Amino acid sequence: MSATIDYNKLVIQLASSDWQVRDATRKILEQGGKATLSAMKQAYAHPNWRVRRECLAFMDHFADQTCVKLMAKALKDPNESVRRSALHSLHCDRCKPAPLTFDMVPELLDVAQHDRSPRIRRNALGLLQNKKPDARIVPVMQAILAVEKDERLRTHAQIVLERQRAR
């Protein structure tokens, strides 16, 4: 089946504003599994944010080590939905065929400190809450607490800091 499908052309249908078209396309692409991965990596450069987000959502289930750089780059995407998907796809190993070997702490710290979306910053802080003790985390949490005005972000940063110190 996968030999007769042009995944590169099919991926572009993920730009549709019609959720039914996107859903049907997504199902076909998922059936292609690893054969689709190459098309998804190429399509990440697409100008439409829906295509980029769907590529990352696909990688959440099929990513291998060759996807790590692209997913990390997506943390800087102009679209918040794409960045949120990238954050999840990089962190979540549960759905993948094999866990990614990647030091995510620097990426999480950068997002927690600099992303323009408070929601994404909170997500990054939430992911940092369960990290093993790491000397890089404490000074960033202290810096966030020194300047952050948003109470929810401050609360998350304080939890991360307390858990790092307790371990």
DRENTORKOL-3810 file (N, C-alpha, C; in nm, 4 decimals):
REM DRENTORKOL-3810
@n.u->0.0816; n.v->-0.1197; n.w->0.0000; ca.u->0.0000; ca.v->0.0000; ca.w->0.0000; c.u->0.0856; c.v->0.1255; c.w->0.0000
@n.u->0.1891; n.v->0.1322; n.w->0.0844; ca.u->0.2678; ca.v->0.2534; ca.w->0.0974; c.u->0.3469; c.v->0.2850; c.w->-0.0295
@n.u->0.3727; n.v->0.1850; n.w->-0.1142; ca.u->0.4485; ca.v->0.2096; ca.w->-0.2376; c.u->0.3672; c.v->0.2905; c.w->-0.3383
@n.u->0.2354; n.v->0.2873; n.w->-0.3304; ca.u->0.1511; ca.v->0.3582; ca.w->-0.4261; c.u->0.1059; c.v->0.4958; c.w->-0.3764
@n.u->0.1362; n.v->0.5300; n.w->-0.2532; ca.u->0.0926; ca.v->0.6576; ca.w->-0.1965; c.u->0.2078; c.v->0.7572; c.w->-0.2003
@n.u->0.1805; n.v->0.8768; n.w->-0.2504; ca.u->0.2789; ca.v->0.9846; ca.w->-0.2477; c.u->0.2564; c.v->1.0636; c.w->-0.1186
@n.u->0.3295; n.v->1.0282; n.w->-0.0143; ca.u->0.3110; ca.v->1.0900; ca.w->0.1161; c.u->0.3416; c.v->1.2396; c.w->0.1136
@n.u->0.4371; n.v->1.2815; n.w->0.0312; ca.u->0.4704; ca.v->1.4241; ca.w->0.0245; c.u->0.3514; c.v->1.5065; c.w->-0.0231
@n.u->0.2765; n.v->1.4549; n.w->-0.1197; ca.u->0.1577; ca.v->1.5268; ca.w->-0.1669; c.u->0.0446; c.v->1.5181; c.w->-0.0648
@n.u->0.0333; n.v->1.4050; n.w->-0.0010; ca.u->-0.0735; ca.v->1.3849; ca.w->0.0960; c.u->-0.0574; c.v->1.4751; c.w->0.2186
@n.u->0.0650; n.v->1.4949; n.w->0.2631; ca.u->0.0917; ca.v->1.5771; ca.w->0.3806; c.u->0.0371; c.v->1.7189; c.w->0.3624
@n.u->0.0410; n.v->1.7709; n.w->0.2424; ca.u->-0.0046; ca.v->1.9071; ca.w->0.2153; c.u->-0.1542; c.v->1.9223; c.w->0.2458
@n.u->-0.2293; n.v->1.8146; n.w->0.2384; ca.u->-0.3724; ca.v->1.8214; ca.w->0.2702; c.u->-0.3970; c.v->1.8536; c.w->0.4174
@n.u->-0.2938; n.v->1.8410; n.w->0.5004; ca.u->-0.3068; ca.v->1.8762; ca.w->0.6413; c.u->-0.3249; c.v->2.0267; c.w->0.6603
@n.u->-0.3050; n.v->2.1052; n.w->0.5545; ca.u->-0.3256; ca.v->2.2502; ca.w->0.5604; c.u->-0.4727; c.v->2.2873; c.w->0.5513
@n.u->-0.5571; n.v->2.1930; n.w->0.5191; ca.u->-0.6999; ca.v->2.2217; ca.w->0.5011; c.u->-0.7605; c.v->2.2810; c.w->0.6285
@n.u->-0.8485; n.v->2.3779; n.w->0.6108; ca.u->-0.9208; ca.v->2.4320; ca.w->0.7265; c.u->-1.0379; c.v->2.3423; c.w->0.7636
@n.u->-1.0666; n.v->2.2434; n.w->0.6810; ca.u->-1.1742; ca.v->2.1473; ca.w->0.7070; c.u->-1.1186; c.v->2.0328; c.w->0.7923
@n.u->-1.1663; n.v->2.0216; n.w->0.9159; ca.u->-1.1124; ca.v->1.9209; ca.w->1.0071; c.u->-1.1362; c.v->1.7790; c.w->0.9564
@n.u->-1.2433; n.v->1.7593; n.w->0.8792; ca.u->-1.2711; ca.v->1.6252; ca.w->0.8276; c.u->-1.1667; c.v->1.5826; c.w->0.7249
@n.u->-1.1226; n.v->1.6770; n.w->0.6423; ca.u->-1.0162; ca.v->1.6487; ca.w->0.5452; c.u->-0.8872; c.v->1.6172; c.w->0.6199
@n.u->-0.8554; n.v->1.7000; n.w->0.7199; ca.u->-0.7333; ca.v->1.6763; ca.w->0.7982; c.u->-0.7393; c.v->1.5415; c.w->0.8695
@n.u->-0.8544; n.v->1.5078; n.w->0.9258; ca.u->-0.8691; ca.v->1.3824; ca.w->0.9986; c.u->-0.8516; c.v->1.2617; c.w->0.9067
@n.u->-0.9162; n.v->1.2658; n.w->0.7899; ca.u->-0.9042; ca.v->1.1550; ca.w->0.6939; c.u->-0.7597; c.v->1.1418; c.w->0.6451
@n.u->-0.6960; n.v->1.2555; n.w->0.6192; ca.u->-0.5560; ca.v->1.2549; ca.w->0.5735; c.u->-0.4654; c.v->1.1982; c.w->0.6817
@n.u->-0.4877; n.v->1.2416; n.w->0.8048; ca.u->-0.4070; ca.v->1.1946; ca.w->0.9173; c.u->-0.4152; c.v->1.0425; c.w->0.9294
@n.u->-0.5343; n.v->0.9857; n.w->0.9115; ca.u->-0.5516; ca.v->0.8403; ca.w->0.9238; c.u->-0.4734; c.v->0.7656; c.w->0.8154
@n.u->-0.4757; n.v->0.8174; n.w->0.6941; ca.u->-0.3996; ca.v->0.7544; ca.w->0.5856; c.u->-0.2497; c.v->0.7623; c.w->0.6156
@n.u->-0.2055; n.v->0.8805; n.w->0.6604; ca.u->-0.0635; ca.v->0.8992; ca.w->0.6904; c.u->-0.0183; c.v->0.8080; c.w->0.8047
@n.u->-0.1009; n.v->0.7930; n.w->0.9057; ca.u->-0.0647; ca.v->0.7065; ca.w->1.0181; c.u->-0.0517; c.v->0.5608; c.w->0.9755
@n.u->-0.1300; n.v->0.5196; n.w->0.8790; ca.u->-0.1187; ca.v->0.3820; ca.w->0.8280; c.u->0.0164; c.v->0.3602; c.w->0.7603
@n.u->0.0741; n.v->0.4667; n.w->0.7085; ca.u->0.2045; ca.v->0.4566; ca.w->0.6440; c.u->0.3179; c.v->0.4421; c.w->0.7427
@n.u->0.2933; n.v->0.4783; n.w->0.8694; ca.u->0.3939; ca.v->0.4640; ca.w->0.9745; c.u->0.5268; c.v->0.5281; c.w->0.9391
@n.u->0.6321; n.v->0.4494; n.w->0.9491; ca.u->0.7676; ca.v->0.4998; ca.w->0.9244; c.u->0.7855; c.v->0.5509; c.w->0.7813
@n.u->0.7110; n.v->0.4957; n.w->0.6878; ca.u->0.7224; ca.v->0.5408; ca.w->0.5490; c.u->0.6797; c.v->0.6872; c.w->0.5358
@n.u->0.5951; n.v->0.7316; n.w->0.6249; ca.u->0.5461; ca.v->0.8693; ca.w->0.6232; c.u->0.6444; c.v->0.9651; c.w->0.6895
@n.u->0.7296; n.v->0.9156; n.w->0.7764; ca.u->0.8171; ca.v->1.0009; ca.w->0.8561; c.u->0.9033; c.v->1.0938; c.w->0.7714
@n.u->0.9590; n.v->1.0455; n.w->0.6647; ca.u->1.0420; ca.v->1.1289; ca.w->0.5775; c.u->0.9612; c.v->1.2458; c.w->0.5203
@n.u->0.8395; n.v->1.2182; n.w->0.4759; ca.u->0.7540; ca.v->1.3245; ca.w->0.4224; c.u->0.7193; c.v->1.4256; c.w->0.5306
@n.u->0.6975; n.v->1.3794; n.w->0.6506; ca.u->0.6651; ca.v->1.4696; ca.w->0.7612; c.u->0.7832; c.v->1.5605; c.w->0.7937
@n.u->0.9036; n.v->1.5045; n.w->0.7927; ca.u->1.0213; ca.v->1.5876; ca.w->0.8216; c.u->1.0399; c.v->1.6939; c.w->0.7137
@n.u->1.0177; n.v->1.6585; n.w->0.5890; ca.u->1.0294; ca.v->1.7557; ca.w->0.4801; c.u->0.9193; c.v->1.8611; c.w->0.4884
@n.u->0.8004; n.v->1.8202; n.w->0.5244; ca.u->0.6852; ca.v->1.9108; ca.w->0.5261; c.u->0.6893; c.v->2.0073; c.w->0.6431
@n.u->0.7749; n.v->1.9822; n.w->0.7420; ca.u->0.7788; ca.v->2.0742; ca.w->0.8550; c.u->0.8097; c.v->2.2178; c.w->0.8105
@n.u->0.8775; n.v->2.2353; n.w->0.7005; ca.u->0.9111; ca.v->2.3693; ca.w->0.6501; c.u->0.7916; c.v->2.4375; c.w->0.5816
@n.u->0.6788; n.v->2.3719; n.w->0.5752; ca.u->0.5598; ca.v->2.4268; ca.w->0.5081; c.u->0.5166; c.v->2.5576; c.w->0.5746
@n.u->0.4722; n.v->2.6558; n.w->0.4970; ca.u->0.4310; ca.v->2.7842; ca.w->0.5552; c.u->0.3032; c.v->2.7774; c.w->0.6389
@n.u->0.2224; n.v->2.6746; n.w->0.6209; ca.u->0.0972; ca.v->2.6657; ca.w->0.6951; c.u->0.1215; c.v->2.6018; c.w->0.8316
@n.u->0.0792; n.v->2.6693; n.w->0.9362; ca.u->0.1028; ca.v->2.6206; ca.w->1.0719; c.u->0.0330; c.v->2.4874; c.w->1.0990
@n.u->-0.0810; n.v->2.4634; n.w->1.0350; ca.u->-0.1502; ca.v->2.3359; ca.w->1.0577; c.u->-0.0651; c.v->2.2171; c.w->1.0110
@n.u->0.0012; n.v->2.2351; n.w->0.8984; ca.u->0.0881; ca.v->2.1282; ca.w->0.8473; c.u->0.2021; c.v->2.1048; c.w->0.9457
@n.u->0.2637; n.v->2.2135; n.w->0.9929; ca.u->0.3750; ca.v->2.1983; ca.w->1.0867; c.u->0.3289; c.v->2.1313; c.w->1.2165
@n.u->0.2128; n.v->2.1716; n.w->1.2667; ca.u->0.1608; ca.v->2.1119; ca.w->1.3899; c.u->0.1306; c.v->1.9635; c.w->1.3698
@n.u->0.0682; n.v->1.9291; n.w->1.2582; ca.u->0.0351; ca.v->1.7891; ca.w->1.2314; c.u->0.1614; c.v->1.7045; c.w->1.2124
@n.u->0.2641; n.v->1.7627; n.w->1.1536; ca.u->0.3911; ca.v->1.6902; ca.w->1.1396; c.u->0.4465; c.v->1.6541; c.w->1.2774
@n.u->0.4413; n.v->1.7496; n.w->1.3693; ca.u->0.4911; ca.v->1.7245; ca.w->1.5047; c.u->0.4034; c.v->1.6242; c.w->1.5791
@n.u->0.2731; n.v->1.6326; n.w->1.5593; ca.u->0.1829; ca.v->1.5363; ca.w->1.6232; c.u->0.2115; c.v->1.3952; c.w->1.5712
@n.u->0.2408; n.v->1.3837; n.w->1.4431; ca.u->0.2780; ca.v->1.2546; ca.w->1.3860; c.u->0.4075; c.v->1.2045; c.w->1.4503
@n.u->0.5044; n.v->1.2953; n.w->1.4637; ca.u->0.6326; ca.v->1.2566; ca.w->1.5226; c.u->0.6170; c.v->1.2144; c.w->1.6678
@n.u->0.5144; n.v->1.2625; n.w->1.7338; ca.u->0.4902; ca.v->1.2191; ca.w->1.8709; c.u->0.4763; c.v->1.0671; c.w->1.8770
@n.u->0.4272; n.v->1.0065; n.w->1.7706; ca.u->0.4064; ca.v->0.8616; ca.w->1.7689; c.u->0.5112; c.v->0.7838; c.w->1.6897
@n.u->0.5798; n.v->0.8499; n.w->1.5973; ca.u->0.6695; ca.v->0.7762; ca.w->1.5084; c.u->0.8136; c.v->0.8292; c.w->1.5066
@n.u->0.8448; n.v->0.9289; n.w->1.5871; ca.u->0.9769; ca.v->0.9915; ca.w->1.5820; c.u->1.0890; c.v->0.8949; c.w->1.6174
@n.u->1.2026; n.v->0.9198; n.w->1.5532; ca.u->1.3265; ca.v->0.8517; ca.w->1.5905; c.u->1.4308; c.v->0.9611; c.w->1.6130
@n.u->1.5527; n.v->0.9223; n.w->1.6356; ca.u->1.6583; ca.v->1.0202; ca.w->1.6652; c.u->1.6764; c.v->1.1239; c.w->1.5548
@n.u->1.6414; n.v->1.0891; n.w->1.4319; ca.u->1.6594; ca.v->1.1849; ca.w->1.3215; c.u->1.5612; c.v->1.3017; c.w->1.3312
@n.u->1.4637; n.v->1.2930; n.w->1.4172; ca.u->1.3619; ca.v->1.3982; ca.w->1.4308; c.u->1.3944; c.v->1.4991; c.w->1.5406
@n.u->1.4892; n.v->1.4687; n.w->1.6273; ca.u->1.5133; ca.v->1.5503; ca.w->1.7460; c.u->1.5459; c.v->1.6954; c.w->1.7111
@n.u->1.6376; n.v->1.7180; n.w->1.6191; ca.u->1.6761; ca.v->1.8562; ca.w->1.5849; c.u->1.5580; c.v->1.9347; c.w->1.5306
@n.u->1.4789; n.v->1.8724; n.w->1.4471; ca.u->1.3628; ca.v->1.9399; ca.w->1.3907; c.u->1.2617; c.v->1.9745; c.w->1.5002
@n.u->1.2357; n.v->1.8816; n.w->1.5911; ca.u->1.1405; ca.v->1.9071; ca.w->1.6990; c.u->1.1922; c.v->2.0164; c.w->1.7920
@n.u->1.3220; n.v->2.0176; n.w->1.8181; ca.u->1.3790; ca.v->2.1237; ca.w->1.9021; c.u->1.3683; c.v->2.2592; c.w->1.8320
@n.u->1.3919; n.v->2.2609; n.w->1.7022; ca.u->1.3767; ca.v->2.3849; ca.w->1.6250; c.u->1.2328; c.v->2.4351; c.w->1.6318
@n.u->1.1371; n.v->2.3438; n.w->1.6340; ca.u->0.9953; ca.v->2.3802; ca.w->1.6376; c.u->0.9561; c.v->2.4501; c.w->1.7671
@n.u->1.0382; n.v->2.4393; n.w->1.8704; ca.u->1.0110; ca.v->2.5117; ca.w->1.9954; c.u->1.0185; c.v->2.6633; c.w->1.9751
@n.u->1.0752; n.v->2.7065; n.w->1.8639; ca.u->1.0867; ca.v->2.8506; ca.w->1.8316; c.u->0.9887; c.v->2.8915; c.w->1.7214
@n.u->0.8991; n.v->2.8036; n.w->1.6835; ca.u->0.8038; ca.v->2.8328; ca.w->1.5763; c.u->0.7213; c.v->2.9566; c.w->1.6118
@n.u->0.6828; n.v->3.0371; n.w->1.5121; ca.u->0.6017; ca.v->3.1558; ca.w->1.5416; c.u->0.4615; c.v->3.1226; c.w->1.5935
@n.u->0.4124; n.v->3.0030; n.w->1.5669; ca.u->0.2768; ca.v->2.9666; ca.w->1.6063; c.u->0.2770; c.v->2.8933; c.w->1.7404
@n.u->0.1960; n.v->2.9396; n.w->1.8327; ca.u->0.1901; ca.v->2.8807; ca.w->1.9666; c.u->0.1474; c.v->2.7344; c.w->1.9648
@n.u->0.0530; n.v->2.7006; n.w->1.8815; ca.u->0.0042; ca.v->2.5630; ca.w->1.8731; c.u->0.1154; c.v->2.4687; c.w->1.8264
@n.u->0.1981; n.v->2.5158; n.w->1.7354; ca.u->0.3106; ca.v->2.4354; ca.w->1.6866; c.u->0.4133; c.v->2.4177; c.w->1.7987
@n.u->0.4430; n.v->2.5252; n.w->1.8716; ca.u->0.5399; ca.v->2.5159; ca.w->1.9811; c.u->0.4900; c.v->2.4215; c.w->2.0902
@n.u->0.3611; n.v->2.4275; n.w->2.1217; ca.u->0.3040; ca.v->2.3398; ca.w->2.2234; c.u->0.3147; c.v->2.1933; c.w->2.1794
@n.u->0.2881; n.v->2.1680; n.w->2.0521; ca.u->0.2993; ca.v->2.0317; ca.w->1.9996; c.u->0.4447; c.v->1.9842; c.w->2.0022
@n.u->0.5366; n.v->2.0738; n.w->1.9711; ca.u->0.6789; ca.v->2.0384; ca.w->1.9743; c.u->0.7233; c.v->2.0025; c.w->2.1153
@n.u->0.6783; n.v->2.0802; n.w->2.2119; ca.u->0.7143; ca.v->2.0545; ca.w->2.3512; c.u->0.6663; c.v->1.9154; c.w->2.3932
@n.u->0.5425; n.v->1.8848; n.w->2.3599; ca.u->0.4892; ca.v->1.7529; ca.w->2.3947; c.u->0.5631; c.v->1.6416; c.w->2.3201
@n.u->0.5811; n.v->1.6595; n.w->2.1903; ca.u->0.6432; ca.v->1.5540; ca.w->2.1086; c.u->0.7858; c.v->1.5232; c.w->2.1528
@n.u->0.8594; n.v->1.6248; n.w->2.1930; ca.u->0.9961; ca.v->1.6024; ca.w->2.2402; c.u->0.9975; c.v->1.5284; c.w->2.3736
@n.u->0.9045; n.v->1.5608; n.w->2.4590; ca.u->0.9072; ca.v->1.5068; ca.w->2.5944; c.u->0.8428; c.v->1.3690; c.w->2.6074
@n.u->0.7352; n.v->1.3450; n.w->2.5376; ca.u->0.6557; ca.v->1.2239; ca.w->2.5585; c.u->0.7168; c.v->1.1037; c.w->2.4865
@n.u->0.7679; n.v->1.0110; n.w->2.5641; ca.u->0.8242; ca.v->0.8878; ca.w->2.5072; c.u->0.7229; c.v->0.7742; c.w->2.5077
@n.u->0.6133; n.v->0.7917; n.w->2.5775; ca.u->0.5147; ca.v->0.6852; ca.w->2.5941; c.u->0.4605; c.v->0.6333; c.w->2.4609
@n.u->0.4385; n.v->0.7229; n.w->2.3658; ca.u->0.3761; ca.v->0.6843; ca.w->2.2380; c.u->0.4762; c.v->0.6405; c.w->2.1317
@n.u->0.6025; n.v->0.6682; n.w->2.1529; ca.u->0.7033; ca.v->0.6429; ca.w->2.0503; c.u->0.7497; c.v->0.4971; c.w->2.0496
@n.u->0.8008; n.v->0.4532; n.w->1.9351; ca.u->0.8523; ca.v->0.3159; ca.w->1.9278; c.u->0.9692; c.v->0.2937; c.w->2.0237
@n.u->1.0503; n.v->0.3970; n.w->2.0455; ca.u->1.1629; ca.v->0.3901; ca.w->2.1390; c.u->1.1874; c.v->0.5306; c.w->2.1934
@n.u->1.2276; n.v->0.5411; n.w->2.3204; ca.u->1.2531; ca.v->0.6732; ca.w->2.3767; c.u->1.3644; c.v->0.7461; c.w->2.3008
@n.u->1.3503; n.v->0.8769; n.w->2.2921; ca.u->1.4542; ca.v->0.9579; ca.w->2.2288; c.u->1.5649; c.v->0.9832; c.w->2.3304
@n.u->1.6881; n.v->0.9750; n.w->2.2862; ca.u->1.8000; ca.v->1.0077; ca.w->2.3741; c.u->1.8380; c.v->1.1510; c.w->2.3440
@n.u->1.8009; n.v->1.2370; n.w->2.4362; ca.u->1.8131; ca.v->1.3801; ca.w->2.4131; c.u->1.8095; c.v->1.4501; c.w->2.5478
@n.u->1.9056; n.v->1.5361; n.w->2.5731; ca.u->1.9059; ca.v->1.6152; ca.w->2.6958; c.u->1.8091; c.v->1.7314; c.w->2.6760
@n.u->1.6918; n.v->1.7166; n.w->2.7292; ca.u->1.5875; ca.v->1.8158; ca.w->2.7070; c.u->1.5924; c.v->1.9320; c.w->2.8058
@n.u->1.6690; n.v->1.9188; n.w->2.9121; ca.u->1.6719; ca.v->2.0223; ca.w->3.0153; c.u->1.7052; c.v->2.1603; c.w->2.9586
@n.u->1.8092; n.v->2.1764; n.w->2.8776; ca.u->1.8363; ca.v->2.3112; ca.w->2.8257; c.u->1.7198; c.v->2.3692; c.w->2.7444
@n.u->1.6545; n.v->2.2846; n.w->2.6674; ca.u->1.5401; ca.v->2.3310; ca.w->2.5879; c.u->1.4248; c.v->2.3726; c.w->2.6791
@n.u->1.3964; n.v->2.2915; n.w->2.7806; ca.u->1.2890; ca.v->2.3242; ca.w->2.8738; c.u->1.3184; c.v->2.4535; c.w->2.9491
@n.u->1.4423; n.v->2.4707; n.w->2.9899; ca.u->1.4796; ca.v->2.5931; ca.w->3.0615; c.u->1.4640; c.v->2.7161; c.w->2.9728
@n.u->1.5034; n.v->2.7028; n.w->2.8475; ca.u->1.4909; ca.v->2.8148; ca.w->2.7544; c.u->1.3434; c.v->2.8504; c.w->2.7333
@n.u->1.2604; n.v->2.7500; n.w->2.7119; ca.u->1.1169; ca.v->2.7747; ca.w->2.6921; c.u->1.0564; c.v->2.8346; c.w->2.8185
@n.u->1.0885; n.v->2.7788; n.w->2.9350; ca.u->1.0331; ca.v->2.8274; ca.w->3.0609; c.u->1.0695; c.v->2.9733; c.w->3.0864
@n.u->1.1850; n.v->3.0126; n.w->3.0399; ca.u->1.2326; ca.v->3.1487; ca.w->3.0658; c.u->1.1955; c.v->3.2477; c.w->2.9554
@n.u->1.1857; n.v->3.2028; n.w->2.8311; ca.u->1.1762; ca.v->3.2989; ca.w->2.7210; c.u->1.0547; c.v->3.2899; c.w->2.6296
@n.u->0.9784; n.v->3.1819; n.w->2.6329; ca.u->0.8653; ca.v->3.1738; ca.w->2.5401; c.u->0.7669; c.v->3.2866; c.w->2.5705
@n.u->0.7078; n.v->3.3418; n.w->2.4649; ca.u->0.6172; ca.v->3.4558; ca.w->2.4836; c.u->0.4794; c.v->3.4140; c.w->2.5336
@n.u->0.4511; n.v->3.2837; n.w->2.5338; ca.u->0.3216; ca.v->3.2353; ca.w->2.5802; c.u->0.3324; c.v->3.1857; c.w->2.7249
@n.u->0.2585; n.v->3.2461; n.w->2.8176; ca.u->0.2606; ca.v->3.1967; ca.w->2.9555; c.u->0.2161; c.v->3.0504; c.w->2.9650
@n.u->0.1235; n.v->3.0112; n.w->2.8798; ca.u->0.0755; ca.v->2.8725; ca.w->2.8818; c.u->0.1877; c.v->2.7744; c.w->2.8477
@n.u->0.2654; n.v->2.8057; n.w->2.7462; ca.u->0.3759; ca.v->2.7175; ca.w->2.7075; c.u->0.4861; c.v->2.7207; c.w->2.8126
@n.u->0.5097; n.v->2.8374; n.w->2.8699; ca.u->0.6095; ca.v->2.8471; ca.w->2.9774; c.u->0.5673; c.v->2.7600; c.w->3.0954
@n.u->0.4383; n.v->2.7620; n.w->3.1305; ca.u->0.3887; ca.v->2.6769; ca.w->3.2395; c.u->0.4037; c.v->2.5287; c.w->3.2045
@n.u->0.3771; n.v->2.4935; n.w->3.0784; ca.u->0.3957; ca.v->2.3539; ca.w->3.0359; c.u->0.5401; c.v->2.3108; c.w->3.0554
@n.u->0.6330; n.v->2.3959; n.w->3.0155; ca.u->0.7754; ca.v->2.3632; ca.w->3.0313; c.u->0.8114; c.v->2.3475; c.w->3.1785
@n.u->0.7599; n.v->2.4371; n.w->3.2622; ca.u->0.7869; ca.v->2.4259; ca.w->3.4060; c.u->0.7264; c.v->2.2970; c.w->3.4620
@n.u->0.6090; n.v->2.2604; n.w->3.4140; ca.u->0.5480; ca.v->2.1355; ca.w->3.4574; c.u->0.6340; c.v->2.0152; c.w->3.4222
@n.u->0.6952; n.v->2.0183; n.w->3.3057; ca.u->0.7831; ca.v->1.9082; ca.w->3.2650; c.u->0.9111; c.v->1.9064; c.w->3.3479
@n.u->0.9554; n.v->2.0227; n.w->3.3925; ca.u->1.0760; ca.v->2.0302; ca.w->3.4754; c.u->1.0524; c.v->1.9810; c.w->3.6179
@n.u->0.9269; n.v->1.9796; n.w->3.6612; ca.u->0.8965; ca.v->1.9405; ca.w->3.7995; c.u->0.9424; c.v->1.7997; c.w->3.8335
@n.u->0.9445; n.v->1.7114; n.w->3.7361; ca.u->0.9795; ca.v->1.5719; ca.w->3.7639; c.u->1.1201; c.v->1.5342; c.w->3.7196
@n.u->1.1983; n.v->1.6337; n.w->3.6807; ca.u->1.3356; ca.v->1.6042; ca.w->3.6389; c.u->1.4224; c.v->1.5731; c.w->3.7599
@n.u->1.5176; n.v->1.4848; n.w->3.7392; ca.u->1.6155; ca.v->1.4526; ca.w->3.8428; c.u->1.6954; c.v->1.5789; c.w->3.8767
@n.u->1.7592; n.v->1.5798; n.w->3.9929; ca.u->1.8392; ca.v->1.6977; ca.w->4.0282; c.u->1.9381; c.v->1.7335; c.w->3.9174
@n.u->1.9404; n.v->1.8604; n.w->3.8863; ca.u->2.0251; ca.v->1.9092; ca.w->3.7780; c.u->2.0694; c.v->2.0507; c.w->3.8145
@n.u->2.1985; n.v->2.0718; n.w->3.8212; ca.u->2.2537; ca.v->2.2009; ca.w->3.8635; c.u->2.2115; c.v->2.3163; c.w->3.7727
@n.u->2.1694; n.v->2.2869; n.w->3.6524; ca.u->2.1292; ca.v->2.3928; ca.w->3.5601; c.u->1.9905; c.v->2.4488; c.w->3.5915
@n.u->1.9101; n.v->2.3746; n.w->3.6644; ca.u->1.7710; ca.v->2.4133; ca.w->3.6861; c.u->1.7557; c.v->2.5214; c.w->3.7931
@n.u->1.8218; n.v->2.5069; n.w->3.9064; ca.u->1.8027; ca.v->2.5980; ca.w->4.0201; c.u->1.8267; c.v->2.7443; c.w->3.9832
@n.u->1.9382; n.v->2.7805; n.w->3.9196; ca.u->1.9593; ca.v->2.9237; ca.w->3.8908; c.u->1.8536; c.v->2.9822; c.w->3.7960
@n.u->1.8031; n.v->2.9026; n.w->3.7056; ca.u->1.7005; ca.v->2.9525; ca.w->3.6143; c.u->1.5696; c.v->2.9736; c.w->3.6898
@n.u->1.5365; n.v->2.8829; n.w->3.7805; ca.u->1.4139; ca.v->2.9016; ca.w->3.8598; c.u->1.4275; c.v->3.0261; c.w->3.9473
@n.u->1.5445; n.v->3.0470; n.w->4.0044; ca.u->1.5671; ca.v->3.1668; ca.w->4.0857; c.u->1.5531; c.v->3.2933; c.w->4.0006
@n.u->1.6053; n.v->3.2890; n.w->3.8786; ca.u->1.5945; ca.v->3.4049; ca.w->3.7886; c.u->1.4484; c.v->3.4319; c.w->3.7514
@n.u->1.3728; n.v->3.3258; n.w->3.7255; ca.u->1.2306; ca.v->3.3421; ca.w->3.6930; c.u->1.1577; c.v->3.4040; c.w->3.8116
@n.u->1.1838; n.v->3.3530; n.w->3.9309; ca.u->1.1165; ca.v->3.4055; ca.w->4.0495; c.u->1.1542; c.v->3.5508; c.w->4.0787
@n.u->1.2740; n.v->3.5909; n.w->4.0384; ca.u->1.3188; ca.v->3.7281; ca.w->4.0633; c.u->1.2483; c.v->3.8311; c.w->3.9751
@n.u->1.2025; n.v->3.7893; n.w->3.8570; ca.u->1.1459; ca.v->3.8873; ca.w->3.7632; c.u->1.0007; c.v->3.8613; c.w->3.7228
@n.u->0.9520; n.v->3.7410; n.w->3.7442; ca.u->0.8189; ca.v->3.7052; ca.w->3.6935; c.u->0.7074; c.v->3.7688; c.w->3.7752
@n.u->0.6104; n.v->3.8256; n.w->3.7053; ca.u->0.4937; ca.v->3.8874; ca.w->3.7692; c.u->0.3729; c.v->3.7930; c.w->3.7722
@n.u->0.3649; n.v->3.7008; n.w->3.6757; ca.u->0.2520; ca.v->3.6091; ca.w->3.6651; c.u->0.2565; c.v->3.5096; c.w->3.7819
@n.u->0.1507; n.v->3.5110; n.w->3.8647; ca.u->0.1488; ca.v->3.4262; ca.w->3.9842; c.u->0.1505; c.v->3.2766; c.w->3.9530
@n.u->0.0820; n.v->3.2365; n.w->3.8480; ca.u->0.0810; ca.v->3.0929; ca.w->3.8132; c.u->0.2198; c.v->3.0462; c.w->3.7703
@n.u->0.2895; n.v->3.1292; n.w->3.6937; ca.u->0.4267; ca.v->3.0942; ca.w->3.6538; c.u->0.5177; c.v->3.0918; c.w->3.7762
@n.u->0.4991; n.v->3.1871; n.w->3.8643; ca.u->0.5804; ca.v->3.1908; ca.w->3.9873; c.u->0.5563; c.v->3.0642; c.w->4.0707
@n.u->0.4301; n.v->3.0233; n.w->4.0808; ca.u->0.3971; ca.v->2.9030; ca.w->4.1583; c.u->0.4650; c.v->2.7803; c.w->4.0983
@n.u->0.4572; n.v->2.7662; n.w->3.9672; ca.u->0.5226; ca.v->2.6518; ca.w->3.9011; c.u->0.6747; c.v->2.6559; c.w->3.9206
@n.u->0.7328; n.v->2.7728; n.w->3.9055; ca.u->0.8784; ca.v->2.7856; ca.w->3.9239; c.u->0.9176; c.v->2.7517; c.w->4.0675
@n.u->0.8371; n.v->2.7930; n.w->4.1633; ca.u->0.8654; ca.v->2.7639; ca.w->4.3043; c.u->0.8586; c.v->2.6135; c.w->4.3307
@n.u->0.7615; n.v->2.5465; n.w->4.2710; ca.u->0.7498; ca.v->2.4003; ca.w->4.2871; c.u->0.8729; c.v->2.3308; c.w->4.2300
@n.u->0.9155; n.v->2.3722; n.w->4.1102; ca.u->1.0350; ca.v->2.3134; ca.w->4.0489; c.u->1.1548; c.v->2.3349; c.w->4.1405
@n.u->1.1700; n.v->2.4558; n.w->4.1902; ca.u->1.2831; ca.v->2.4894; ca.w->4.2769; c.u->1.2807; c.v->2.4045; c.w->4.4040
@n.u->1.1650; n.v->2.3924; n.w->4.4659; ca.u->1.1541; ca.v->2.3135; ca.w->4.5908; c.u->1.1853; c.v->2.1651; c.w->4.5648
@n.u->1.1377; n.v->2.1117; n.w->4.4546; ca.u->1.1651; ca.v->1.9706; ca.w->4.4244; c.u->1.3127; c.v->1.9480; c.w->4.3925
@n.u->1.3746; n.v->2.0428; n.w->4.3258; ca.u->1.5179; ca.v->2.0300; ca.w->4.2974; c.u->1.5985; c.v->2.0333; c.w->4.4270
@n.u->1.5630; n.v->2.1213; n.w->4.5175; ca.u->1.6353; ca.v->2.1318; ca.w->4.6446; c.u->1.6118; c.v->2.0116; c.w->4.7337
@n.u->1.4893; n.v->1.9534; n.w->4.7271; ca.u->1.4564; ca.v->1.8392; ca.w->4.8120; c.u->1.5289; c.v->1.7126; c.w->4.7694
@n.u->1.5652; n.v->1.7072; n.w->4.6439; ca.u->1.6300; ca.v->1.5853; ca.w->4.5928; c.u->1.7757; c.v->1.5967; c.w->4.6178
END
